[in-house]
Amino acid sequence: MIAGRNWVFTLFERYGNSAPEGVDTIVSFDMLFSPWIFCAGFIVCLLLNLFSALWPAWKALGKDIVYSLNQKK
């Protein structure tokens, strides 16, 4: 399982080393994960989910229950 976590660190090894000789390049977890982007994406997904769930319910509230149940769309 440990080897499964490190695949992203070896992703670009086959493209050669673009850093000068003697320079050590390290990819850290902070470079791969940004809490602000994660939170922004989560909020966008949450808003889309709420909108897609509440819009049909709001439209159905304006109709009689019989018409909402028998609607064949």
Secondary structure, 3 states (H helix, E strand, C coil): CHHHHCHHHHCCHHHCCCCCCCCCCCCCHHHHCCHHHHHHHHHHHHHHHHHHHHHHHHHHHCCCHHHHHHCCC
